[in-house]
Amino acid sequence: PPDSGFALIPEPSREPPPTRAQLRGRTLGAALTFLLGLFAAAYLGRPGGNRIAATLAALLLIVGLCWLIVTILQNVTARK
């Protein structure tokens, strides 16, 4: 249908690209989140530890890693 609400051709973003300072801040935040998750998973993931806390630490680690990968890709594409 012609008025389905989905555009077959994506429109370019009207937002300005992020500045170097914004990219640096995002990368730092992602790296700190990843490291916090890494240390929390190592500390809370011991046998006999709290399973809920260890699961939350693992989720923090995964989110931090994904965010770090995205910010690294943003930094690479911003340089081009």
Buried (B, 14 or more C-beta within 10 A) or exposed (E): EEEEEEEEEEEEEEEEEBEEEEBEEBBEBBBEBBEBBBEBBEEBBEEEEEEEBBEBBBEBBEBBBEBBEEBBEBBEEEEE
